Every structure is written in C-alpha cells, then in structure tokens.
Amino acid sequence: MRRMRSAGTYCFWVVGGLLACVGAGGAASDADQAPIVNLWPDGKVPGAKGSEPKDVPSVQIYLPPKEKATGSAVVVCPGGGYGHLALGHEGLDIANWLNERGIAAFVLRYRLGPRYNHPWPLTDVKRALRFVRANASQYGVDPNRIGVWGFSAGGHLASTASTHFDAGDAASTDPIDRASSRPDFSILVYPVISMTDRTHKGSKRNLLGPDPDPELAEKLSSEKQVTKETPPTFLVHGNNDKGVVPEQSILYYLALRRAGVPAELHIYEDGKHGFGLAQKDPVLGTWPDRLNDWMGRHGLLEQN
C-alpha cells in the first residue's frame, strides 16, 4: 500500500489502484473522517454517464478498534426507493452499531434512478462485495464472513446480491473482478423483494423505468430467484408498514424455507416504514437484539 499526505489529508491506494482519502487524525467511526473509496478507478466506471459523485459508486469504510475486531464485515445498502440514499439512520447508525460489535462496515453509495436503471445498482453492490473480499487482509476481514445488509429498496438490492452473485472472473487482470460477489449472510430490513407482487411502485419505476420488461421484472423478483446457494438471511418488518408491505419479507422467507436456506423472520405488530434501529421505541427497538443473537449463532461475533 502506498500513501501520500496533502493539506492534512492522508490518501492511499489499495488493491486495483483505487484511491481513498481520510482526514489526518480522524477515527473511522467519525462520519466526517471515515474514508470513502471509489469502487472503480477514475474513468473506469462501467455505464457511467458522467464523473460527478452521483456517477461514481463508492464505499465509506468504518472499521472497529483492532482489539474488538471479529473479522466479520458487512456491505450496508441504505434505502431510498432507488432515488436517494438514507445515509444517516440506514448508513452511519448501522456502521456504528456494527463497529460496536467488532464488525467492519462498508456503507455503499450506489447509483440511483431515474439516471441509472438496472443493471447498474446491482453491478455496484456486487463490486462492493468483491472489493471487500479482495482487500480482506488489509481491512482485517475474513473473506468467508462478508455479508450484506439492506433497508427498503436497499433491501431489494441486498436480496438481488444474494440471488444474482457469481464466482468472479478468474482470468481478469483486475484482482477485484477475480473475487466472488456472493455474500456469506444477508440482513434485510423492511425490504422491497418483489417487482411483480405488491411491489413498491417508486422503487420499481426508479430501478426498471416507466415501462419495464415483464421478464426483467420477474428476474428481479428475489423471491423467485432463491436457490440452496442463497446465503442465510435475517429479516425484520413492521406489520403496519404501508410503504413496503410485510408480505414482501414473508415471500422471501417462504422461498428461503422451501430451498432449505437458514432464515429468521420477525414481524413487529407496531412498526411503520423506515424505523431503522428504532432506538426510541421500547418494543420495536428490541429487534437489533434479535439480530445480535442471530449473528452470534452464526459465529459472526467471534474473534478470529
């Protein structure tokens, strides 16, 4: 790894020649200091329509203290209907929650509609998973304990990453492209799942355009793409969610069950859309404890 310093900022290059910058003296848990790494080198973003931040997918990296690090890592996909990103309560808050448990967090800034339709958000999350795996040793990550966590439309993105992964291109000259994009586990919070059955219309429009191909909508309905290779999944939803109905999570859970994939589903009686960690609700706010239990049972909280 090569490093330079300029105007109080440290910049370094990682696998694949990707640039990351972080302010000198900043902690990884500080939102203003956590480094942002572009997932492709300058001018190499596939399908890019420009060079503004909205055209350049990236991850913001939050690492736990070394003495707490478990080796587990999560690519976090904030929601926002594929039209914006809820980087606060579905990004930074989640990174801090993970870091407290010794888990590295990579908050994904993926490309959005209507400027970018499918396949570009899926291309971005797959690249993020490859990036973490290819750079696992640098970040103190176990390449076999890399998961994906998505909220709402970000939950759809995480579920498509869990059902449309590949082993990587062994012949590629890019070490990132040689890595697998399969998540080892998946966490889905009030996720959009289906593009055909009681879907969230705004997410569908932003992802697939105003007049989508029915075959493509079928292909991107995650409940119809589950196989025995789909990773173990934790799901949570609110019963009175009017934005993304709880049937979305139920469809995916039933598909996982039929395929023999380990899965856990929690539906809270009182939970509207977008509750995040629900820290101010004494009942709904217990759901992260259930996730903590689930992660513990799957060995994700054990230090290497």
Short mmCIF file of the C-alpha atoms (twelve columns), coordinates in Angstrom:
data_MODEL
# 
_entry.id   MODEL 
# 
loop_
_atom_site.group_PDB 
_atom_site.id 
_atom_site.type_symbol 
_atom_site.label_atom_id 
_atom_site.label_alt_id 
_atom_site.label_comp_id 
_atom_site.label_asym_id 
_atom_site.label_seq_id 
_atom_site.Cartn_x 
_atom_site.Cartn_y 
_atom_site.Cartn_z 
_atom_site.pdbx_PDB_model_num 
ATOM 1   C CA . MET A 1   0.000   0.000   0.000   1 
ATOM 2   C CA . ARG A 2   1.380   3.443   -0.978  1 
ATOM 3   C CA . ARG A 3   0.421   6.574   0.958   1 
ATOM 4   C CA . MET A 4   0.642   10.325  0.374   1 
ATOM 5   C CA . ARG A 5   -0.241  13.343  2.502   1 
ATOM 6   C CA . SER A 6   -1.704  16.626  1.302   1 
ATOM 7   C CA . ALA A 7   -3.288  19.529  3.233   1 
ATOM 8   C CA . GLY A 8   -3.947  17.475  6.362   1 
ATOM 9   C CA . THR A 9   -5.374  14.539  4.460   1 
ATOM 10  C CA . TYR A 10  -3.969  11.062  4.034   1 
ATOM 11  C CA . CYS A 11  -4.628  9.235   0.771   1 
ATOM 12  C CA . PHE A 12  -3.722  5.639   -0.010  1 
ATOM 13  C CA . TRP A 13  -4.049  3.146   -2.836  1 
ATOM 14  C CA . VAL A 14  -5.468  -0.314  -2.305  1 
ATOM 15  C CA . VAL A 15  -5.926  -3.374  -4.500  1 
ATOM 16  C CA . GLY A 16  -6.878  -2.383  -8.034  1 
ATOM 17  C CA . GLY A 17  -5.383  1.114   -7.836  1 
ATOM 18  C CA . LEU A 18  -8.397  2.612   -6.042  1 
ATOM 19  C CA . LEU A 19  -7.993  5.886   -4.160  1 
ATOM 20  C CA . ALA A 20  -9.200  6.519   -0.636  1 
ATOM 21  C CA . CYS A 21  -8.746  9.698   1.410   1 
ATOM 22  C CA . VAL A 22  -9.243  10.374  5.127   1 
ATOM 23  C CA . GLY A 23  -8.550  13.453  7.223   1 
ATOM 24  C CA . ALA A 24  -5.459  13.210  9.393   1 
ATOM 25  C CA . GLY A 25  -6.131  12.152  12.953  1 
ATOM 26  C CA . GLY A 26  -9.729  11.075  12.285  1 
ATOM 27  C CA . ALA A 27  -11.301 7.953   13.761  1 
ATOM 28  C CA . ALA A 28  -13.078 5.512   11.484  1 
ATOM 29  C CA . SER A 29  -16.298 5.876   13.471  1 
ATOM 30  C CA . ASP A 30  -16.388 9.626   12.808  1 
ATOM 31  C CA . ALA A 31  -18.727 10.305  9.863   1 
ATOM 32  C CA . ASP A 32  -16.577 13.222  8.655   1 
ATOM 33  C CA . GLN A 33  -13.374 11.186  8.767   1 
ATOM 34  C CA . ALA A 34  -14.361 7.725   7.565   1 
ATOM 35  C CA . PRO A 35  -12.579 7.180   4.250   1 
ATOM 36  C CA . ILE A 36  -14.569 6.968   1.028   1 
ATOM 37  C CA . VAL A 37  -13.172 4.646   -1.631  1 
ATOM 38  C CA . ASN A 38  -14.316 4.724   -5.254  1 
ATOM 39  C CA . LEU A 39  -15.128 1.209   -6.409  1 
ATOM 40  C CA . TRP A 40  -13.547 1.716   -9.830  1 
ATOM 41  C CA . PRO A 41  -10.526 3.819   -10.851 1 
ATOM 42  C CA . ASP A 42  -11.179 7.221   -12.430 1 
ATOM 43  C CA . GLY A 43  -12.753 6.886   -15.864 1 
ATOM 44  C CA . LYS A 44  -13.317 3.136   -15.484 1 
ATOM 45  C CA . VAL A 45  -16.844 3.036   -14.038 1 
ATOM 46  C CA . PRO A 46  -18.933 0.822   -16.331 1 
ATOM 47  C CA . GLY A 47  -22.029 2.541   -17.686 1 
ATOM 48  C CA . ALA A 48  -21.086 5.931   -16.211 1 
ATOM 49  C CA . LYS A 49  -22.946 8.929   -17.619 1 
ATOM 50  C CA . GLY A 50  -20.609 11.498  -16.091 1 
ATOM 51  C CA . SER A 51  -17.966 11.987  -13.438 1 
ATOM 52  C CA . GLU A 52  -19.934 13.645  -10.627 1 
ATOM 53  C CA . PRO A 53  -20.259 11.866  -7.253  1 
ATOM 54  C CA . LYS A 54  -23.661 10.510  -8.335  1 
ATOM 55  C CA . ASP A 55  -21.915 8.768   -11.244 1 
ATOM 56  C CA . VAL A 56  -19.131 7.215   -9.173  1 
ATOM 57  C CA . PRO A 57  -20.165 4.385   -6.814  1 
ATOM 58  C CA . SER A 58  -18.152 4.156   -3.609  1 
ATOM 59  C CA . VAL A 59  -17.998 2.714   -0.116  1 
ATOM 60  C CA . GLN A 60  -17.432 4.640   3.091   1 
ATOM 61  C CA . ILE A 61  -15.350 2.491   5.412   1 
ATOM 62  C CA . TYR A 62  -15.888 2.194   9.153   1 
ATOM 63  C CA . LEU A 63  -13.509 -0.172  10.940  1 
ATOM 64  C CA . PRO A 64  -13.867 -1.307  14.559  1 
ATOM 65  C CA . PRO A 65  -10.999 -0.954  17.034  1 
ATOM 66  C CA . LYS A 66  -8.440  -3.681  16.368  1 
ATOM 67  C CA . GLU A 67  -8.843  -5.120  19.850  1 
ATOM 68  C CA . LYS A 68  -12.579 -5.662  19.203  1 
ATOM 69  C CA . ALA A 69  -12.426 -6.774  15.561  1 
ATOM 70  C CA . THR A 70  -14.116 -10.100 14.862  1 
ATOM 71  C CA . GLY A 71  -13.089 -10.381 11.214  1 
ATOM 72  C CA . SER A 72  -16.703 -10.107 10.054  1 
ATOM 73  C CA . ALA A 73  -17.704 -7.370  7.604   1 
ATOM 74  C CA . VAL A 74  -20.923 -6.011  6.122   1 
ATOM 75  C CA . VAL A 75  -21.670 -4.037  2.972   1 
ATOM 76  C CA . VAL A 76  -24.518 -1.711  4.027   1 
ATOM 77  C CA . CYS A 77  -27.114 -0.664  1.430   1 
ATOM 78  C CA . PRO A 78  -29.204 2.311   2.639   1 
ATOM 79  C CA . GLY A 79  -32.735 2.624   1.320   1 
ATOM 80  C CA . GLY A 80  -34.399 5.476   -0.534  1 
ATOM 81  C CA . GLY A 81  -36.600 3.993   -3.236  1 
ATOM 82  C CA . TYR A 82  -33.669 3.748   -5.671  1 
ATOM 83  C CA . GLY A 83  -33.974 7.530   -5.914  1 
ATOM 84  C CA . HIS A 84  -31.935 8.757   -2.936  1 
ATOM 85  C CA . LEU A 85  -29.894 7.281   -0.070  1 
ATOM 86  C CA . ALA A 86  -30.855 7.405   3.610   1 
ATOM 87  C CA . LEU A 87  -27.219 7.617   4.696   1 
ATOM 88  C CA . GLY A 88  -27.994 8.609   8.285   1 
ATOM 89  C CA . HIS A 89  -30.277 6.147   10.072  1 
ATOM 90  C CA . GLU A 90  -29.689 3.441   7.445   1 
ATOM 91  C CA . GLY A 91  -25.989 4.110   6.944   1 
ATOM 92  C CA . LEU A 92  -23.944 5.809   9.656   1 
ATOM 93  C CA . ASP A 93  -26.116 4.490   12.510  1 
ATOM 94  C CA . ILE A 94  -25.724 0.965   11.167  1 
ATOM 95  C CA . ALA A 95  -21.964 1.325   10.757  1 
ATOM 96  C CA . ASN A 96  -21.672 2.431   14.386  1 
ATOM 97  C CA . TRP A 97  -23.858 -0.475  15.562  1 
ATOM 98  C CA . LEU A 98  -21.671 -2.922  13.667  1 
ATOM 99  C CA . ASN A 99  -18.415 -1.370  14.874  1 
ATOM 100 C CA . GLU A 100 -19.593 -1.672  18.484  1 
ATOM 101 C CA . ARG A 101 -19.752 -5.432  17.882  1 
ATOM 102 C CA . GLY A 102 -16.351 -5.599  16.223  1 
ATOM 103 C CA . ILE A 103 -17.696 -5.779  12.678  1 
ATOM 104 C CA . ALA A 104 -16.308 -3.725  9.804   1 
ATOM 105 C CA . ALA A 105 -18.902 -1.695  7.859   1 
ATOM 106 C CA . PHE A 106 -18.700 -0.580  4.236   1 
ATOM 107 C CA . VAL A 107 -21.583 1.815   3.530   1 
ATOM 108 C CA . LEU A 108 -22.387 1.647   -0.169  1 
ATOM 109 C CA . ARG A 109 -23.224 4.703   -2.254  1 
ATOM 110 C CA . TYR A 110 -24.736 3.022   -5.267  1 
ATOM 111 C CA . ARG A 111 -26.053 4.636   -8.429  1 
ATOM 112 C CA . LEU A 112 -29.693 5.687   -8.475  1 
ATOM 113 C CA . GLY A 113 -32.632 6.128   -10.810 1 
ATOM 114 C CA . PRO A 114 -34.007 7.597   -12.854 1 
ATOM 115 C CA . ARG A 115 -30.471 8.392   -14.103 1 
ATOM 116 C CA . TYR A 116 -29.312 4.808   -13.576 1 
ATOM 117 C CA . ASN A 117 -31.644 1.848   -14.002 1 
ATOM 118 C CA . HIS A 118 -30.834 -1.864  -13.751 1 
ATOM 119 C CA . PRO A 119 -28.188 -3.335  -14.019 1 
ATOM 120 C CA . TRP A 120 -26.074 -0.565  -12.503 1 
ATOM 121 C CA . PRO A 121 -27.147 -0.690  -8.820  1 
ATOM 122 C CA . LEU A 122 -26.634 -4.474  -8.856  1 
ATOM 123 C CA . THR A 123 -23.291 -4.006  -10.613 1 
ATOM 124 C CA . ASP A 124 -22.288 -1.611  -7.812  1 
ATOM 125 C CA . VAL A 125 -23.203 -3.865  -4.880  1 
ATOM 126 C CA . LYS A 126 -21.503 -6.849  -6.484  1 
ATOM 127 C CA . ARG A 127 -18.378 -4.744  -6.997  1 
ATOM 128 C CA . ALA A 128 -18.520 -3.656  -3.343  1 
ATOM 129 C CA . LEU A 129 -18.644 -7.267  -2.139  1 
ATOM 130 C CA . ARG A 130 -15.752 -8.155  -4.439  1 
ATOM 131 C CA . PHE A 131 -13.827 -5.104  -3.200  1 
ATOM 132 C CA . VAL A 132 -14.134 -6.107  0.457   1 
ATOM 133 C CA . ARG A 133 -13.167 -9.710  -0.310  1 
ATOM 134 C CA . ALA A 134 -10.186 -8.721  -2.474  1 
ATOM 135 C CA . ASN A 135 -8.934  -6.340  0.243   1 
ATOM 136 C CA . ALA A 136 -9.846  -8.557  3.192   1 
ATOM 137 C CA . SER A 137 -6.337  -8.822  4.602   1 
ATOM 138 C CA . GLN A 138 -5.847  -5.042  4.503   1 
ATOM 139 C CA . TYR A 139 -9.026  -4.404  6.485   1 
ATOM 140 C CA . GLY A 140 -8.626  -7.313  8.908   1 
ATOM 141 C CA . VAL A 141 -11.600 -9.133  7.381   1 
ATOM 142 C CA . ASP A 142 -12.238 -12.860 6.988   1 
ATOM 143 C CA . PRO A 143 -13.105 -13.328 3.274   1 
ATOM 144 C CA . ASN A 144 -15.633 -16.002 4.301   1 
ATOM 145 C CA . ARG A 145 -17.546 -13.717 6.698   1 
ATOM 146 C CA . ILE A 146 -18.668 -10.868 4.437   1 
ATOM 147 C CA . GLY A 147 -22.365 -10.077 4.466   1 
ATOM 148 C CA . VAL A 148 -24.795 -7.568  3.010   1 
ATOM 149 C CA . TRP A 149 -27.386 -5.514  4.919   1 
ATOM 150 C CA . GLY A 150 -30.119 -3.580  3.146   1 
ATOM 151 C CA . PHE A 151 -33.082 -1.389  4.051   1 
ATOM 152 C CA . SER A 152 -36.209 -0.906  1.918   1 
ATOM 153 C CA . ALA A 153 -35.014 -0.527  -1.709  1 
ATOM 154 C CA . GLY A 154 -31.529 -1.197  -0.350  1 
ATOM 155 C CA . GLY A 155 -33.040 -4.443  0.933   1 
ATOM 156 C CA . HIS A 156 -34.051 -5.267  -2.617  1 
ATOM 157 C CA . LEU A 157 -30.500 -4.548  -3.712  1 
ATOM 158 C CA . ALA A 158 -29.138 -6.784  -0.937  1 
ATOM 159 C CA . SER A 159 -31.554 -9.577  -1.879  1 
ATOM 160 C CA . THR A 160 -30.585 -9.358  -5.550  1 
ATOM 161 C CA . ALA A 161 -26.923 -9.536  -4.497  1 
ATOM 162 C CA . SER A 162 -27.908 -12.686 -2.582  1 
ATOM 163 C CA . THR A 163 -29.588 -14.296 -5.600  1 
ATOM 164 C CA . HIS A 164 -27.562 -12.978 -8.589  1 
ATOM 165 C CA . PHE A 165 -23.982 -13.485 -7.400  1 
ATOM 166 C CA . ASP A 166 -21.094 -15.072 -9.283  1 
ATOM 167 C CA . ALA A 167 -17.703 -16.577 -8.504  1 
ATOM 168 C CA . GLY A 168 -15.722 -13.828 -10.220 1 
ATOM 169 C CA . ASP A 169 -13.650 -13.830 -13.388 1 
ATOM 170 C CA . ALA A 170 -10.517 -15.889 -12.757 1 
ATOM 171 C CA . ALA A 171 -8.947  -14.622 -15.998 1 
ATOM 172 C CA . SER A 172 -9.375  -10.913 -15.174 1 
ATOM 173 C CA . THR A 173 -6.319  -8.682  -14.796 1 
ATOM 174 C CA . ASP A 174 -8.233  -6.803  -12.075 1 
ATOM 175 C CA . PRO A 175 -7.823  -8.609  -8.724  1 
ATOM 176 C CA . ILE A 176 -11.173 -7.240  -7.563  1 
ATOM 177 C CA . ASP A 177 -13.009 -8.771  -10.517 1 
ATOM 178 C CA . ARG A 178 -11.411 -12.120 -9.699  1 
ATOM 179 C CA . ALA A 179 -13.179 -12.208 -6.308  1 
ATOM 180 C CA . SER A 180 -16.592 -13.740 -5.669  1 
ATOM 181 C CA . SER A 181 -19.591 -11.428 -5.227  1 
ATOM 182 C CA . ARG A 182 -21.556 -13.895 -3.075  1 
ATOM 183 C CA . PRO A 183 -22.487 -12.550 0.374   1 
ATOM 184 C CA . ASP A 184 -21.905 -15.042 3.187   1 
ATOM 185 C CA . PHE A 185 -25.010 -13.797 5.011   1 
ATOM 186 C CA . SER A 186 -27.797 -11.292 4.426   1 
ATOM 187 C CA . ILE A 187 -29.755 -8.909  6.659   1 
ATOM 188 C CA . LEU A 188 -32.951 -7.430  5.185   1 
ATOM 189 C CA . VAL A 189 -34.920 -4.722  7.000   1 
ATOM 190 C CA . TYR A 190 -38.395 -3.828  5.653   1 
ATOM 191 C CA . PRO A 191 -37.060 -4.861  2.224   1 
ATOM 192 C CA . VAL A 192 -38.607 -4.463  -1.179  1 
ATOM 193 C CA . ILE A 193 -38.383 -8.023  -2.538  1 
ATOM 194 C CA . SER A 194 -40.714 -8.491  -5.478  1 
ATOM 195 C CA . MET A 195 -41.018 -6.470  -8.664  1 
ATOM 196 C CA . THR A 196 -44.252 -8.273  -9.584  1 
ATOM 197 C CA . ASP A 197 -46.243 -8.958  -6.393  1 
ATOM 198 C CA . ARG A 198 -47.472 -5.956  -4.342  1 
ATOM 199 C CA . THR A 199 -44.224 -4.164  -5.048  1 
ATOM 200 C CA . HIS A 200 -43.195 -0.655  -4.057  1 
ATOM 201 C CA . LYS A 201 -44.028 1.260   -7.221  1 
ATOM 202 C CA . GLY A 202 -41.488 4.044   -6.754  1 
ATOM 203 C CA . SER A 203 -38.605 1.594   -6.335  1 
ATOM 204 C CA . LYS A 204 -39.749 -0.377  -9.365  1 
ATOM 205 C CA . ARG A 205 -40.019 2.746   -11.518 1 
ATOM 206 C CA . ASN A 206 -36.594 4.053   -10.493 1 
ATOM 207 C CA . LEU A 207 -34.923 0.682   -10.996 1 
ATOM 208 C CA . LEU A 208 -36.655 -0.583  -14.141 1 
ATOM 209 C CA . GLY A 209 -38.000 2.572   -15.785 1 
ATOM 210 C CA . PRO A 210 -41.596 3.588   -16.545 1 
ATOM 211 C CA . ASP A 211 -42.411 0.641   -18.829 1 
ATOM 212 C CA . PRO A 212 -40.355 -2.346  -17.634 1 
ATOM 213 C CA . ASP A 213 -39.974 -5.624  -19.475 1 
ATOM 214 C CA . PRO A 214 -42.137 -8.218  -17.637 1 
ATOM 215 C CA . GLU A 215 -39.358 -10.805 -17.945 1 
ATOM 216 C CA . LEU A 216 -36.886 -8.439  -16.298 1 
ATOM 217 C CA . ALA A 217 -39.354 -7.694  -13.500 1 
ATOM 218 C CA . GLU A 218 -39.672 -11.440 -12.969 1 
ATOM 219 C CA . LYS A 219 -35.897 -11.876 -12.924 1 
ATOM 220 C CA . LEU A 220 -35.504 -9.138  -10.315 1 
ATOM 221 C CA . SER A 221 -38.239 -10.512 -8.053  1 
ATOM 222 C CA . SER A 222 -35.905 -12.012 -5.478  1 
ATOM 223 C CA . GLU A 223 -38.422 -14.455 -4.044  1 
ATOM 224 C CA . LYS A 224 -38.424 -16.196 -7.437  1 
ATOM 225 C CA . GLN A 225 -34.624 -16.436 -7.651  1 
ATOM 226 C CA . VAL A 226 -33.785 -18.145 -4.341  1 
ATOM 227 C CA . THR A 227 -31.740 -21.366 -4.523  1 
ATOM 228 C CA . LYS A 228 -29.995 -23.521 -1.939  1 
ATOM 229 C CA . GLU A 229 -26.894 -21.350 -2.540  1 
ATOM 230 C CA . THR A 230 -28.645 -18.191 -1.324  1 
ATOM 231 C CA . PRO A 231 -26.954 -17.113 1.931   1 
ATOM 232 C CA . PRO A 232 -28.533 -17.401 5.403   1 
ATOM 233 C CA . THR A 233 -30.838 -14.443 5.973   1 
ATOM 234 C CA . PHE A 234 -32.304 -12.422 8.827   1 
ATOM 235 C CA . LEU A 235 -35.452 -10.409 8.053   1 
ATOM 236 C CA . VAL A 236 -37.447 -7.858  10.046  1 
ATOM 237 C CA . HIS A 237 -40.555 -5.885  9.099   1 
ATOM 238 C CA . GLY A 238 -43.354 -3.863  10.652  1 
ATOM 239 C CA . ASN A 239 -46.905 -5.204  10.467  1 
ATOM 240 C CA . ASN A 240 -48.359 -1.756  9.738   1 
ATOM 241 C CA . ASP A 241 -45.806 -0.791  7.082   1 
ATOM 242 C CA . LYS A 242 -47.844 0.896   4.343   1 
ATOM 243 C CA . GLY A 243 -44.854 1.836   2.181   1 
ATOM 244 C CA . VAL A 244 -43.404 -1.643  1.718   1 
ATOM 245 C CA . VAL A 245 -45.916 -4.221  2.922   1 
ATOM 246 C CA . PRO A 246 -44.688 -7.023  5.221   1 
ATOM 247 C CA . GLU A 247 -45.744 -9.598  2.632   1 
ATOM 248 C CA . GLN A 248 -42.513 -8.681  0.852   1 
ATOM 249 C CA . SER A 249 -40.425 -10.198 3.657   1 
ATOM 250 C CA . ILE A 250 -42.819 -13.119 4.007   1 
ATOM 251 C CA . LEU A 251 -42.447 -14.022 0.317   1 
ATOM 252 C CA . TYR A 252 -38.674 -14.134 0.638   1 
ATOM 253 C CA . TYR A 253 -38.736 -16.058 3.909   1 
ATOM 254 C CA . LEU A 254 -41.005 -18.726 2.412   1 
ATOM 255 C CA . ALA A 255 -38.744 -19.034 -0.630  1 
ATOM 256 C CA . LEU A 256 -35.712 -19.467 1.633   1 
ATOM 257 C CA . ARG A 257 -37.559 -22.084 3.672   1 
ATOM 258 C CA . ARG A 258 -38.506 -24.062 0.562   1 
ATOM 259 C CA . ALA A 259 -34.867 -24.004 -0.580  1 
ATOM 260 C CA . GLY A 260 -33.572 -25.170 2.799   1 
ATOM 261 C CA . VAL A 261 -31.690 -21.920 3.476   1 
ATOM 262 C CA . PRO A 262 -31.375 -20.937 7.165   1 
ATOM 263 C CA . ALA A 263 -33.613 -17.926 7.756   1 
ATOM 264 C CA . GLU A 264 -35.218 -15.970 10.583  1 
ATOM 265 C CA . LEU A 265 -38.150 -13.559 10.205  1 
ATOM 266 C CA . HIS A 266 -39.510 -11.066 12.753  1 
ATOM 267 C CA . ILE A 267 -42.670 -9.051  12.131  1 
ATOM 268 C CA . TYR A 268 -43.470 -6.455  14.795  1 
ATOM 269 C CA . GLU A 269 -47.111 -5.557  15.374  1 
ATOM 270 C CA . ASP A 270 -46.377 -1.842  15.543  1 
ATOM 271 C CA . GLY A 271 -43.734 -0.794  13.067  1 
ATOM 272 C CA . LYS A 272 -44.113 1.726   10.257  1 
ATOM 273 C CA . HIS A 273 -41.746 2.018   7.326   1 
ATOM 274 C CA . GLY A 274 -38.259 3.431   7.791   1 
ATOM 275 C CA . PHE A 275 -37.749 2.755   11.518  1 
ATOM 276 C CA . GLY A 276 -34.033 1.954   11.230  1 
ATOM 277 C CA . LEU A 277 -32.692 0.780   14.596  1 
ATOM 278 C CA . ALA A 278 -35.865 2.173   16.266  1 
ATOM 279 C CA . GLN A 279 -33.824 3.321   19.261  1 
ATOM 280 C CA . LYS A 280 -36.652 5.440   20.747  1 
ATOM 281 C CA . ASP A 281 -39.259 2.656   20.674  1 
ATOM 282 C CA . PRO A 282 -39.082 0.334   23.722  1 
ATOM 283 C CA . VAL A 283 -40.644 -2.597  21.829  1 
ATOM 284 C CA . LEU A 284 -39.627 -2.179  18.201  1 
ATOM 285 C CA . GLY A 285 -36.178 -1.116  19.373  1 
ATOM 286 C CA . THR A 286 -35.535 -4.661  20.611  1 
ATOM 287 C CA . TRP A 287 -35.175 -6.015  17.078  1 
ATOM 288 C CA . PRO A 288 -31.409 -5.306  16.884  1 
ATOM 289 C CA . ASP A 289 -31.020 -7.596  19.918  1 
ATOM 290 C CA . ARG A 290 -32.615 -10.393 17.926  1 
ATOM 291 C CA . LEU A 291 -30.191 -9.677  15.104  1 
ATOM 292 C CA . ASN A 292 -27.305 -9.715  17.571  1 
ATOM 293 C CA . ASP A 293 -28.471 -13.156 18.758  1 
ATOM 294 C CA . TRP A 294 -28.742 -14.417 15.178  1 
ATOM 295 C CA . MET A 295 -25.281 -13.166 14.280  1 
ATOM 296 C CA . GLY A 296 -23.900 -14.824 17.396  1 
ATOM 297 C CA . ARG A 297 -25.445 -18.167 16.478  1 
ATOM 298 C CA . HIS A 298 -23.817 -17.909 13.053  1 
ATOM 299 C CA . GLY A 299 -20.386 -17.248 14.538  1 
ATOM 300 C CA . LEU A 300 -20.158 -13.694 13.227  1 
ATOM 301 C CA . LEU A 301 -19.357 -12.121 16.592  1 
ATOM 302 C CA . GLU A 302 -16.455 -14.434 17.455  1 
ATOM 303 C CA . GLN A 303 -12.979 -13.003 17.156  1 
ATOM 304 C CA . ASN A 304 -10.648 -14.821 14.770  1 
# 
